[in-house]
Structures are given as structure tokens and as C-alpha cells.
Amino acid sequence: MELNSWLQSIASRRWPILPDTLADLRQACARNSDLINFTDLANLILSDPFLMFDLIRVIGGSRALQRNECMPSIEQSMLLVGLEPILTRFSRLTPLEPVAGRLHPAVIEDIGMWLAHGRVAAAIIKDWLSLAGEHKFEDSYIGALIYNLPACFYLLYSNRTSERPLLQEVAETFSTDYPKLLEQFIWTIPLPMGLLNVLSTSSGNHTRKQLLRLAVATANGLAQGTWRPQWQVGIDAAARLIGVSPDEAYEAVHYAVLHVAKHPRHKAYSYPARELLMLPGVLHQPEMQPIAPLDAAGQFETALRDTLRLMAGELKFRRVCYLRYDVDSHCLKLRYQVGLDEGHPLRSNAVNLEPGSFFSQMTSKEQSFHAPAHARPQLLAKYCDPFFTMMPGGEFAVMTLFAEHQLQGVFYADNGEDGGAIGEDVYRRFKELVMRLSHRN
């Protein structure tokens, strides 16, 4: 797996959040906008790193933030975006739930545990900075929540639990140090550049960066046992940087673990508290059956479905179809769709590729076509293709999908029979999504 392509695929789609968070979020957003408390909503966003990620990626491309290299607080981020756009955006979120053959419950449990460790790290760095007399902690707090996210996405993609230390496995998979991977993650999404002030490996406020790394290592290291000398050394190092006793530095860890356990978004939010109470000895982790990853064909089918959801969700197409090429019958058959009625004729009728037909011309090579509204009747008159009778409407976009010079199928998208316009940016994004699939296959 190539790192940049993987990060681009993360950036190209929206991601689910924890089910308990989504339930509380829907309840909070259902109120009249005048009754929504920004502080309460901000605390809810911070309780689930996936939800926080969904918000701050909206402002990540801001030129002003990139120039100033600042990391606004969550309340400031909401003010920058505006309440109504936020409510609209959050209304389209989905829950992180098991999916047969695609996402195993054990993987979701692992993800919940890593999100919990991020929450613990955030609470630790907040208290450590306060003990050091620094009361501006937003960038470090959000940085701690972000730190484990690439590893969580890795679990989502691989659909298996890690048999080795997860961050190490992620780094080895992409042949880079995890901190370097994290920097590229911030650049690619993009997230606010202010996060690099506390997460980058370059020079800067060395003390804050070092404290954040120690907070993350302390939280993530809970699972290996707090009696280990390496774990205790991290607490001692933080205490020296802050200028307090090791007991005071440890008290912040104790408070952080209890705070996360008392405010859970997932049952795994209680795991750090269990880990803190583990007695010295050999760790006995429950045996877990290996989760077979999807084969190449399964991964491609999953990518096809995800692409359709992106076209319908982010690009706002009212109808999207993937027509798979059937070699034996030399025709296109509907494989996946969004927006077609139950009795739509395309569900039961193939699209023939007879010589001289529109789709025969389209599928002759890798190409795309953006037809304005007035072109459809002209195409029908020229090609007499039954497809245009089955799919009445106006403006549409179509693109072929090839793999190793072999036709796989065709993507078709439009805005229904009303035939709403397709902007150039939307058409460009449509082509990018299909091209990404062709590179993946």
C-alpha cells in the first residue's frame, strides 16, 4: 500500500463516528438553533476524535489558518464554519457499526480502545501544561486526539486486529516513522497547520512537543502495564520538564483515566482504567481469532460501493449507477445504484453494446463525457440507444472504468429527471473518484 494514495483515499470520503456520540449529537442538533449551546456541543465533539476530525477537516484548507499556522479551539472552529453549515454537515454522519465481511466487531472494539487512549492523552497534556503554568493548551489537546487517528483508519481499512504494537505496525507497513506519517496525514487531509507546531518532528517549542509525546506514550503504554520501568520513566521525565514531583505528574494520569471512563462514548473508554489497575506480571490477553481480510475482489467491490456513496453524498448526484461489463453476454448490467425506483427498467434490462451504440463508443477506451441538458435528445436521435429511453432526464456525466486495459464497467450520474446542472468542479471530482478506482484495481 502506497502512503500517499492511502491518505488520499482517507481524505476523499467522510467517516462514521461512534454510535453513542451520534445519538447525543442528533439530540443536541434537533433543538432550535437559538437553544444550542456551543460549549456543550464542543465538549461533545471533543469526546469522540472521529467527530472532531470531521469538523476540523472543514477548516483545514483555510488560507488564513495556513498563513498564521494557528490551531483554533473547537468553539472557534464552529464559529469559523457557522452553525447552520455544521448542523447540515453533522446531519449526514453515520454510526461506526459492524458490517458482515467488511468490518468485524473486534476491530471496532480495538478502534474504541485507541480513541480512548487518545482521550486520556489529551486530558494528561492539559493537566501537565497547567502544572507548568501554561494555560493555552488547545493545540496540544487536539494534537493528542489526532495522534492515534491514522492508526484507527488503518484498522478500518485492514479489518483485523493488530498482533503487534499498532503504531509500529502502521509505520512498518508504510516504511516510515509514525511521527512522519502523522505529518503527512495533516498535510494531505488537510488539517489546520497549527497542529504541526506540536506534532511535527521539526524544531519549535521543544518542551510542549516533548510533553505531548510523553503524554501520548503514557496513555498508549497503559495497555502494556504501568509497573514497567519504561512507563515510570516517562512520568519522571514529564515531571522534570514541568518542574513538579513524579507523584503530581502521576496524579494527572490517574485523573485523566477516571475522567475518560466516567464519560464514555464506547465501552472501550473504560479500558484505560482497567489497564491502570492491572497487577504486575505477565500480560494475559484474551485470544482472538484472526479476522480474514477481504480478498482483492472483495476490496474492489467495497471500493465501488464507497464511490457510489461519495458521489451521492458529497457530490449530491440524485442518481448514480455502476453498470458492470458482462463478458459472456457483451453488455452492461446494473451492479450498484443510488436513486433508482424499485421498478426502474434499468434494474431488469441490460444495456447492449451493439456496434454504433452510444455505450459501444464510450466503452471502446478509457474516457469520460459530460453531456449538457440539450445533448440528451440529440444523442437519442443519433444513436437510438434504449438507455436514454430507460433513463430520461437532462444533463449527465458518464465515465468508463478500466483495469489493465480491460473494461470493468461504466459509471453514470445525473440529477434525476428534473435534470439539474452539473458544475465543472463536480464533474472534475466525479472523474477523480473513478480514476482512483482504476488505479486501485
Contacts in CASP RR format, 6 or more apart in sequence:
PFRMAT RR
TARGET T0000
AUTHOR 0000-0000-0000
METHOD contacts of the structure
MODEL  1
MELNSWLQSIASRRWPILPDTLADLRQACARNSDLINFTDLANLILSDPF
LMFDLIRVIGGSRALQRNECMPSIEQSMLLVGLEPILTRFSRLTPLEPVA
GRLHPAVIEDIGMWLAHGRVAAAIIKDWLSLAGEHKFEDSYIGALIYNLP
ACFYLLYSNRTSERPLLQEVAETFSTDYPKLLEQFIWTIPLPMGLLNVLS
TSSGNHTRKQLLRLAVATANGLAQGTWRPQWQVGIDAAARLIGVSPDEAY
EAVHYAVLHVAKHPRHKAYSYPARELLMLPGVLHQPEMQPIAPLDAAGQF
ETALRDTLRLMAGELKFRRVCYLRYDVDSHCLKLRYQVGLDEGHPLRSNA
VNLEPGSFFSQMTSKEQSFHAPAHARPQLLAKYCDPFFTMMPGGEFAVMT
LFAEHQLQGVFYADNGEDGGAIGEDVYRRFKELVMRLSHRN
1 173 0 8 1.000
1 174 0 8 1.000
3 174 0 8 1.000
3 176 0 8 1.000
3 181 0 8 1.000
3 184 0 8 1.000
4 184 0 8 1.000
4 188 0 8 1.000
5 436 0 8 1.000
5 439 0 8 1.000
5 440 0 8 1.000
6 157 0 8 1.000
6 174 0 8 1.000
7 184 0 8 1.000
7 185 0 8 1.000
7 188 0 8 1.000
7 189 0 8 1.000
8 188 0 8 1.000
8 436 0 8 1.000
9 436 0 8 1.000
10 153 0 8 1.000
10 185 0 8 1.000
10 188 0 8 1.000
10 189 0 8 1.000
11 57 0 8 1.000
11 188 0 8 1.000
11 189 0 8 1.000
11 190 0 8 1.000
12 310 0 8 1.000
12 432 0 8 1.000
12 433 0 8 1.000
12 436 0 8 1.000
13 306 0 8 1.000
13 309 0 8 1.000
13 310 0 8 1.000
13 314 0 8 1.000
14 54 0 8 1.000
14 92 0 8 1.000
14 93 0 8 1.000
14 314 0 8 1.000
15 50 0 8 1.000
15 53 0 8 1.000
15 54 0 8 1.000
15 153 0 8 1.000
15 156 0 8 1.000
16 22 0 8 1.000
16 50 0 8 1.000
16 93 0 8 1.000
16 94 0 8 1.000
16 95 0 8 1.000
16 96 0 8 1.000
16 97 0 8 1.000
17 25 0 8 1.000
17 48 0 8 1.000
17 50 0 8 1.000
17 51 0 8 1.000
17 54 0 8 1.000
17 93 0 8 1.000
17 94 0 8 1.000
17 95 0 8 1.000
17 96 0 8 1.000
18 48 0 8 1.000
18 50 0 8 1.000
18 51 0 8 1.000
18 95 0 8 1.000
18 96 0 8 1.000
18 112 0 8 1.000
18 115 0 8 1.000
18 265 0 8 1.000
18 266 0 8 1.000
19 95 0 8 1.000
19 96 0 8 1.000
19 97 0 8 1.000
20 264 0 8 1.000
20 265 0 8 1.000
20 266 0 8 1.000
21 44 0 8 1.000
21 47 0 8 1.000
21 48 0 8 1.000
21 50 0 8 1.000
21 51 0 8 1.000
21 265 0 8 1.000
22 93 0 8 1.000
22 94 0 8 1.000
22 95 0 8 1.000
24 44 0 8 1.000
25 44 0 8 1.000
25 51 0 8 1.000
25 90 0 8 1.000
25 93 0 8 1.000
28 36 0 8 1.000
28 40 0 8 1.000
28 41 0 8 1.000
28 44 0 8 1.000
29 36 0 8 1.000
29 87 0 8 1.000
29 90 0 8 1.000
29 91 0 8 1.000
33 83 0 8 1.000
33 84 0 8 1.000
33 87 0 8 1.000
36 83 0 8 1.000
38 75 0 8 1.000
38 78 0 8 1.000
38 79 0 8 1.000
39 75 0 8 1.000
41 78 0 8 1.000
42 73 0 8 1.000
42 74 0 8 1.000
42 75 0 8 1.000
42 78 0 8 1.000
44 51 0 8 1.000
45 51 0 8 1.000
45 52 0 8 1.000
45 55 0 8 1.000
45 74 0 8 1.000
46 52 0 8 1.000
46 74 0 8 1.000
46 122 0 8 1.000
46 141 0 8 1.000
46 145 0 8 1.000
47 119 0 8 1.000
47 263 0 8 1.000
47 265 0 8 1.000
48 115 0 8 1.000
48 265 0 8 1.000
49 115 0 8 1.000
49 118 0 8 1.000
49 119 0 8 1.000
49 145 0 8 1.000
49 146 0 8 1.000
49 148 0 8 1.000
49 149 0 8 1.000
49 152 0 8 1.000
50 96 0 8 1.000
50 115 0 8 1.000
50 149 0 8 1.000
50 152 0 8 1.000
51 93 0 8 1.000
52 74 0 8 1.000
52 142 0 8 1.000
52 145 0 8 1.000
53 146 0 8 1.000
53 149 0 8 1.000
53 191 0 8 1.000
54 89 0 8 1.000
54 90 0 8 1.000
54 93 0 8 1.000
55 74 0 8 1.000
55 77 0 8 1.000
55 78 0 8 1.000
55 81 0 8 1.000
55 86 0 8 1.000
56 74 0 8 1.000
56 77 0 8 1.000
56 142 0 8 1.000
56 191 0 8 1.000
56 192 0 8 1.000
57 189 0 8 1.000
57 190 0 8 1.000
57 191 0 8 1.000
58 77 0 8 1.000
58 81 0 8 1.000
58 89 0 8 1.000
59 65 0 8 1.000
59 72 0 8 1.000
59 77 0 8 1.000
59 80 0 8 1.000
59 81 0 8 1.000
59 192 0 8 1.000
60 66 0 8 1.000
60 189 0 8 1.000
60 190 0 8 1.000
60 191 0 8 1.000
60 192 0 8 1.000
60 193 0 8 1.000
61 190 0 8 1.000
61 192 0 8 1.000
62 80 0 8 1.000
62 192 0 8 1.000
65 72 0 8 1.000
65 192 0 8 1.000
65 193 0 8 1.000
65 194 0 8 1.000
66 193 0 8 1.000
69 193 0 8 1.000
69 194 0 8 1.000
69 196 0 8 1.000
69 197 0 8 1.000
70 139 0 8 1.000
70 192 0 8 1.000
70 194 0 8 1.000
71 138 0 8 1.000
71 139 0 8 1.000
71 142 0 8 1.000
71 143 0 8 1.000
71 192 0 8 1.000
71 194 0 8 1.000
71 195 0 8 1.000
71 197 0 8 1.000
71 198 0 8 1.000
72 80 0 8 1.000
72 138 0 8 1.000
72 192 0 8 1.000
73 138 0 8 1.000
74 138 0 8 1.000
74 142 0 8 1.000
78 86 0 8 1.000
81 89 0 8 1.000
92 313 0 8 1.000
96 108 0 8 1.000
96 111 0 8 1.000
97 103 0 8 1.000
97 108 0 8 1.000
98 104 0 8 1.000
98 105 0 8 1.000
98 108 0 8 1.000
101 159 0 8 1.000
101 294 0 8 1.000
102 159 0 8 1.000
102 294 0 8 1.000
102 302 0 8 1.000
103 156 0 8 1.000
103 159 0 8 1.000
104 159 0 8 1.000
104 160 0 8 1.000
104 291 0 8 1.000
106 161 0 8 1.000
106 288 0 8 1.000
106 291 0 8 1.000
107 155 0 8 1.000
107 156 0 8 1.000
107 159 0 8 1.000
107 160 0 8 1.000
107 161 0 8 1.000
107 291 0 8 1.000
109 267 0 8 1.000
109 268 0 8 1.000
110 155 0 8 1.000
110 161 0 8 1.000
110 162 0 8 1.000
110 166 0 8 1.000
110 268 0 8 1.000
111 152 0 8 1.000
111 155 0 8 1.000
111 156 0 8 1.000
111 268 0 8 1.000
112 152 0 8 1.000
112 266 0 8 1.000
112 268 0 8 1.000
112 269 0 8 1.000
113 223 0 8 1.000
113 268 0 8 1.000
113 271 0 8 1.000
114 148 0 8 1.000
114 151 0 8 1.000
114 152 0 8 1.000
114 155 0 8 1.000
114 166 0 8 1.000
115 148 0 8 1.000
115 152 0 8 1.000
115 265 0 8 1.000
115 266 0 8 1.000
115 268 0 8 1.000
115 269 0 8 1.000
116 260 0 8 1.000
116 266 0 8 1.000
116 268 0 8 1.000
116 269 0 8 1.000
116 270 0 8 1.000
116 271 0 8 1.000
116 272 0 8 1.000
117 148 0 8 1.000
117 219 0 8 1.000
117 220 0 8 1.000
117 221 0 8 1.000
117 222 0 8 1.000
117 223 0 8 1.000
117 272 0 8 1.000
118 144 0 8 1.000
118 145 0 8 1.000
118 147 0 8 1.000
118 148 0 8 1.000
118 216 0 8 1.000
118 219 0 8 1.000
118 220 0 8 1.000
119 145 0 8 1.000
119 260 0 8 1.000
119 269 0 8 1.000
120 219 0 8 1.000
120 222 0 8 1.000
120 253 0 8 1.000
120 256 0 8 1.000
120 257 0 8 1.000
120 260 0 8 1.000
120 272 0 8 1.000
121 144 0 8 1.000
121 145 0 8 1.000
121 147 0 8 1.000
121 212 0 8 1.000
121 215 0 8 1.000
121 216 0 8 1.000
121 218 0 8 1.000
121 219 0 8 1.000
121 220 0 8 1.000
121 256 0 8 1.000
122 141 0 8 1.000
122 142 0 8 1.000
122 143 0 8 1.000
122 144 0 8 1.000
122 145 0 8 1.000
122 215 0 8 1.000
122 256 0 8 1.000
123 252 0 8 1.000
123 255 0 8 1.000
123 256 0 8 1.000
123 259 0 8 1.000
123 260 0 8 1.000
124 144 0 8 1.000
124 215 0 8 1.000
124 218 0 8 1.000
124 219 0 8 1.000
124 252 0 8 1.000
124 253 0 8 1.000
124 256 0 8 1.000
125 137 0 8 1.000
125 140 0 8 1.000
125 141 0 8 1.000
125 144 0 8 1.000
125 211 0 8 1.000
125 212 0 8 1.000
125 215 0 8 1.000
126 137 0 8 1.000
126 140 0 8 1.000
126 141 0 8 1.000
127 252 0 8 1.000
127 255 0 8 1.000
127 256 0 8 1.000
128 211 0 8 1.000
128 215 0 8 1.000
128 238 0 8 1.000
128 242 0 8 1.000
128 249 0 8 1.000
128 252 0 8 1.000
129 135 0 8 1.000
129 136 0 8 1.000
129 137 0 8 1.000
129 140 0 8 1.000
129 208 0 8 1.000
129 211 0 8 1.000
130 137 0 8 1.000
131 242 0 8 1.000
131 243 0 8 1.000
131 244 0 8 1.000
131 248 0 8 1.000
131 249 0 8 1.000
131 252 0 8 1.000
132 207 0 8 1.000
132 211 0 8 1.000
132 241 0 8 1.000
132 242 0 8 1.000
132 243 0 8 1.000
134 208 0 8 1.000
139 194 0 8 1.000
139 195 0 8 1.000
139 197 0 8 1.000
139 198 0 8 1.000
140 198 0 8 1.000
140 208 0 8 1.000
140 211 0 8 1.000
140 212 0 8 1.000
142 195 0 8 1.000
143 195 0 8 1.000
143 198 0 8 1.000
143 199 0 8 1.000
143 212 0 8 1.000
144 212 0 8 1.000
144 215 0 8 1.000
144 216 0 8 1.000
144 219 0 8 1.000
146 182 0 8 1.000
146 186 0 8 1.000
146 191 0 8 1.000
146 195 0 8 1.000
146 199 0 8 1.000
147 182 0 8 1.000
147 199 0 8 1.000
147 216 0 8 1.000
148 167 0 8 1.000
148 216 0 8 1.000
148 220 0 8 1.000
149 185 0 8 1.000
150 170 0 8 1.000
150 178 0 8 1.000
150 181 0 8 1.000
150 182 0 8 1.000
150 185 0 8 1.000
151 166 0 8 1.000
151 167 0 8 1.000
151 170 0 8 1.000
151 178 0 8 1.000
154 166 0 8 1.000
154 169 0 8 1.000
154 170 0 8 1.000
154 173 0 8 1.000
155 161 0 8 1.000
155 162 0 8 1.000
155 166 0 8 1.000
158 293 0 8 1.000
159 291 0 8 1.000
159 293 0 8 1.000
159 294 0 8 1.000
160 290 0 8 1.000
160 291 0 8 1.000
160 292 0 8 1.000
160 293 0 8 1.000
161 288 0 8 1.000
161 291 0 8 1.000
162 169 0 8 1.000
163 169 0 8 1.000
163 290 0 8 1.000
167 178 0 8 1.000
167 220 0 8 1.000
168 178 0 8 1.000
170 178 0 8 1.000
170 181 0 8 1.000
171 177 0 8 1.000
171 178 0 8 1.000
171 181 0 8 1.000
174 181 0 8 1.000
176 184 0 8 1.000
177 201 0 8 1.000
179 199 0 8 1.000
179 200 0 8 1.000
179 201 0 8 1.000
180 201 0 8 1.000
182 199 0 8 1.000
183 196 0 8 1.000
183 199 0 8 1.000
183 200 0 8 1.000
183 201 0 8 1.000
185 191 0 8 1.000
186 193 0 8 1.000
186 195 0 8 1.000
186 196 0 8 1.000
186 199 0 8 1.000
196 202 0 8 1.000
197 204 0 8 1.000
197 205 0 8 1.000
197 208 0 8 1.000
198 205 0 8 1.000
198 208 0 8 1.000
198 209 0 8 1.000
198 212 0 8 1.000
199 209 0 8 1.000
199 212 0 8 1.000
200 209 0 8 1.000
207 241 0 8 1.000
210 241 0 8 1.000
211 238 0 8 1.000
211 241 0 8 1.000
211 242 0 8 1.000
214 234 0 8 1.000
214 237 0 8 1.000
214 238 0 8 1.000
214 241 0 8 1.000
215 238 0 8 1.000
217 234 0 8 1.000
218 231 0 8 1.000
218 234 0 8 1.000
218 235 0 8 1.000
218 238 0 8 1.000
218 253 0 8 1.000
219 253 0 8 1.000
219 256 0 8 1.000
219 272 0 8 1.000
221 231 0 8 1.000
222 231 0 8 1.000
222 257 0 8 1.000
222 272 0 8 1.000
222 275 0 8 1.000
222 276 0 8 1.000
223 271 0 8 1.000
223 275 0 8 1.000
224 231 0 8 1.000
224 283 0 8 1.000
225 231 0 8 1.000
225 275 0 8 1.000
225 278 0 8 1.000
225 280 0 8 1.000
225 283 0 8 1.000
226 232 0 8 1.000
226 275 0 8 1.000
226 276 0 8 1.000
226 278 0 8 1.000
227 278 0 8 1.000
227 279 0 8 1.000
227 280 0 8 1.000
227 281 0 8 1.000
235 246 0 8 1.000
235 249 0 8 1.000
235 250 0 8 1.000
235 253 0 8 1.000
236 246 0 8 1.000
236 249 0 8 1.000
238 249 0 8 1.000
239 245 0 8 1.000
239 246 0 8 1.000
239 248 0 8 1.000
239 249 0 8 1.000
242 248 0 8 1.000
242 249 0 8 1.000
253 276 0 8 1.000
254 276 0 8 1.000
257 272 0 8 1.000
257 273 0 8 1.000
257 276 0 8 1.000
258 273 0 8 1.000
260 269 0 8 1.000
260 272 0 8 1.000
260 273 0 8 1.000
261 269 0 8 1.000
261 270 0 8 1.000
261 272 0 8 1.000
261 273 0 8 1.000
263 269 0 8 1.000
264 270 0 8 1.000
294 302 0 8 1.000
299 440 0 8 1.000
300 437 0 8 1.000
300 440 0 8 1.000
300 441 0 8 1.000
303 437 0 8 1.000
303 440 0 8 1.000
304 322 0 8 1.000
304 335 0 8 1.000
304 336 0 8 1.000
304 437 0 8 1.000
305 336 0 8 1.000
307 322 0 8 1.000
307 411 0 8 1.000
307 433 0 8 1.000
307 434 0 8 1.000
307 436 0 8 1.000
307 437 0 8 1.000
308 320 0 8 1.000
308 322 0 8 1.000
308 336 0 8 1.000
308 337 0 8 1.000
308 338 0 8 1.000
309 338 0 8 1.000
310 433 0 8 1.000
311 317 0 8 1.000
311 320 0 8 1.000
311 338 0 8 1.000
311 411 0 8 1.000
311 413 0 8 1.000
311 430 0 8 1.000
311 433 0 8 1.000
312 318 0 8 1.000
312 320 0 8 1.000
312 338 0 8 1.000
312 339 0 8 1.000
314 429 0 8 1.000
315 413 0 8 1.000
315 426 0 8 1.000
315 429 0 8 1.000
315 430 0 8 1.000
316 415 0 8 1.000
316 426 0 8 1.000
317 338 0 8 1.000
317 413 0 8 1.000
317 414 0 8 1.000
317 415 0 8 1.000
317 422 0 8 1.000
317 426 0 8 1.000
317 430 0 8 1.000
318 339 0 8 1.000
318 414 0 8 1.000
318 415 0 8 1.000
318 416 0 8 1.000
318 418 0 8 1.000
319 337 0 8 1.000
319 338 0 8 1.000
319 339 0 8 1.000
319 340 0 8 1.000
319 391 0 8 1.000
319 412 0 8 1.000
319 413 0 8 1.000
319 414 0 8 1.000
319 415 0 8 1.000
319 416 0 8 1.000
320 337 0 8 1.000
320 338 0 8 1.000
320 339 0 8 1.000
320 411 0 8 1.000
320 412 0 8 1.000
320 413 0 8 1.000
321 334 0 8 1.000
321 336 0 8 1.000
321 337 0 8 1.000
321 338 0 8 1.000
321 340 0 8 1.000
321 346 0 8 1.000
321 411 0 8 1.000
321 412 0 8 1.000
321 413 0 8 1.000
322 334 0 8 1.000
322 335 0 8 1.000
322 336 0 8 1.000
322 337 0 8 1.000
322 409 0 8 1.000
322 410 0 8 1.000
322 411 0 8 1.000
323 332 0 8 1.000
323 333 0 8 1.000
323 334 0 8 1.000
323 335 0 8 1.000
323 351 0 8 1.000
323 409 0 8 1.000
323 410 0 8 1.000
323 411 0 8 1.000
323 412 0 8 1.000
324 332 0 8 1.000
324 333 0 8 1.000
324 334 0 8 1.000
324 335 0 8 1.000
324 408 0 8 1.000
324 409 0 8 1.000
325 331 0 8 1.000
325 332 0 8 1.000
325 363 0 8 1.000
325 407 0 8 1.000
325 408 0 8 1.000
325 409 0 8 1.000
325 410 0 8 1.000
326 332 0 8 1.000
326 333 0 8 1.000
326 350 0 8 1.000
329 350 0 8 1.000
330 353 0 8 1.000
331 350 0 8 1.000
331 351 0 8 1.000
331 352 0 8 1.000
331 353 0 8 1.000
332 350 0 8 1.000
332 351 0 8 1.000
332 353 0 8 1.000
332 359 0 8 1.000
332 363 0 8 1.000
332 409 0 8 1.000
332 410 0 8 1.000
333 350 0 8 1.000
333 351 0 8 1.000
334 340 0 8 1.000
334 346 0 8 1.000
334 347 0 8 1.000
337 346 0 8 1.000
337 347 0 8 1.000
340 346 0 8 1.000
340 347 0 8 1.000
344 390 0 8 1.000
345 390 0 8 1.000
346 387 0 8 1.000
346 390 0 8 1.000
346 391 0 8 1.000
349 386 0 8 1.000
349 390 0 8 1.000
351 359 0 8 1.000
351 386 0 8 1.000
351 387 0 8 1.000
352 359 0 8 1.000
352 386 0 8 1.000
353 359 0 8 1.000
353 360 0 8 1.000
353 363 0 8 1.000
354 360 0 8 1.000
356 383 0 8 1.000
357 383 0 8 1.000
357 384 0 8 1.000
357 385 0 8 1.000
358 379 0 8 1.000
358 382 0 8 1.000
358 383 0 8 1.000
358 385 0 8 1.000
358 387 0 8 1.000
358 388 0 8 1.000
359 385 0 8 1.000
359 387 0 8 1.000
359 410 0 8 1.000
361 383 0 8 1.000
362 369 0 8 1.000
362 398 0 8 1.000
362 400 0 8 1.000
362 410 0 8 1.000
363 400 0 8 1.000
363 407 0 8 1.000
363 409 0 8 1.000
363 410 0 8 1.000
365 400 0 8 1.000
366 400 0 8 1.000
366 402 0 8 1.000
366 438 0 8 1.000
367 399 0 8 1.000
367 400 0 8 1.000
368 397 0 8 1.000
368 398 0 8 1.000
368 399 0 8 1.000
368 400 0 8 1.000
368 430 0 8 1.000
368 431 0 8 1.000
368 434 0 8 1.000
369 397 0 8 1.000
369 398 0 8 1.000
369 399 0 8 1.000
370 395 0 8 1.000
370 396 0 8 1.000
370 397 0 8 1.000
370 422 0 8 1.000
370 427 0 8 1.000
371 379 0 8 1.000
371 394 0 8 1.000
371 395 0 8 1.000
371 396 0 8 1.000
371 397 0 8 1.000
371 398 0 8 1.000
372 395 0 8 1.000
373 393 0 8 1.000
373 394 0 8 1.000
373 395 0 8 1.000
373 419 0 8 1.000
373 420 0 8 1.000
373 421 0 8 1.000
376 388 0 8 1.000
376 393 0 8 1.000
376 394 0 8 1.000
376 395 0 8 1.000
376 396 0 8 1.000
379 385 0 8 1.000
379 388 0 8 1.000
380 388 0 8 1.000
380 389 0 8 1.000
391 412 0 8 1.000
391 414 0 8 1.000
392 417 0 8 1.000
393 414 0 8 1.000
393 416 0 8 1.000
393 417 0 8 1.000
393 418 0 8 1.000
393 419 0 8 1.000
394 414 0 8 1.000
394 415 0 8 1.000
394 416 0 8 1.000
394 417 0 8 1.000
394 419 0 8 1.000
394 420 0 8 1.000
395 414 0 8 1.000
395 415 0 8 1.000
395 419 0 8 1.000
395 420 0 8 1.000
395 421 0 8 1.000
395 422 0 8 1.000
396 412 0 8 1.000
396 413 0 8 1.000
396 414 0 8 1.000
396 422 0 8 1.000
397 412 0 8 1.000
397 413 0 8 1.000
397 414 0 8 1.000
397 422 0 8 1.000
397 427 0 8 1.000
397 430 0 8 1.000
398 410 0 8 1.000
398 411 0 8 1.000
398 412 0 8 1.000
398 413 0 8 1.000
399 410 0 8 1.000
399 411 0 8 1.000
399 430 0 8 1.000
399 431 0 8 1.000
399 434 0 8 1.000
400 407 0 8 1.000
400 409 0 8 1.000
400 410 0 8 1.000
400 411 0 8 1.000
401 407 0 8 1.000
401 408 0 8 1.000
401 409 0 8 1.000
401 410 0 8 1.000
401 411 0 8 1.000
401 434 0 8 1.000
401 437 0 8 1.000
401 438 0 8 1.000
401 441 0 8 1.000
402 408 0 8 1.000
402 438 0 8 1.000
403 438 0 8 1.000
403 441 0 8 1.000
404 441 0 8 1.000
408 441 0 8 1.000
411 430 0 8 1.000
411 434 0 8 1.000
413 422 0 8 1.000
413 430 0 8 1.000
414 420 0 8 1.000
414 422 0 8 1.000
415 421 0 8 1.000
415 422 0 8 1.000
422 430 0 8 1.000
END
